[in-house]
């Protein structure tokens, strides 16, 4: 098995900081292409590019959907 996480850490634990989505609510230059590029670079380009692309494109709409359903953002 090959993975890029720390020994003893699962991939979901590595992403425990919160939801990743390019909402452009801090920097209006932020968009799905920037998120996709960051995701690919962070995965050392061994990630499944199609899954990373789908995530980057769909994440903003899913975050807004969760907010509409009443999900609260956790304070860091």
RAWO-V347551 format. One record per residue. RES is the residue in one letter. PSI is psi in whole degrees, -180 to 180 (999 if undefined). Layout:
res: {RES/RES}
psi: {PSI/PSI}
//
This chain:
res: {X/X/X/X/X/X/X/X/X/X/X/X/X/X/X/X/X/X/X/X/X/X/X/X/X/X/X/X/X/X/X/X/X/X/X/X/X/X/X/X/X/X/X/X/X/X/X/X/X/X/X/X/X/X/X/X/X/X/X/X/X/X/X/X/X/X/X/X/X/X/X/X/X/X/X/X}
psi: {140/132/163/9/169/151/126/-2/136/159/-36/-31/-34/-24/31/5/-19/-164/133/117/143/87/-13/30/-5/-44/116/-8/-9/137/180/-31/-40/-44/-44/-47/-45/-40/-45/-44/-42/-29/13/26/20/-1/163/107/-35/-41/-40/-39/-47/-44/-49/-39/-39/-23/-46/-44/-38/-38/-46/-36/-45/-41/-41/-30/-5/8/135/140/136/136/135/999}
//
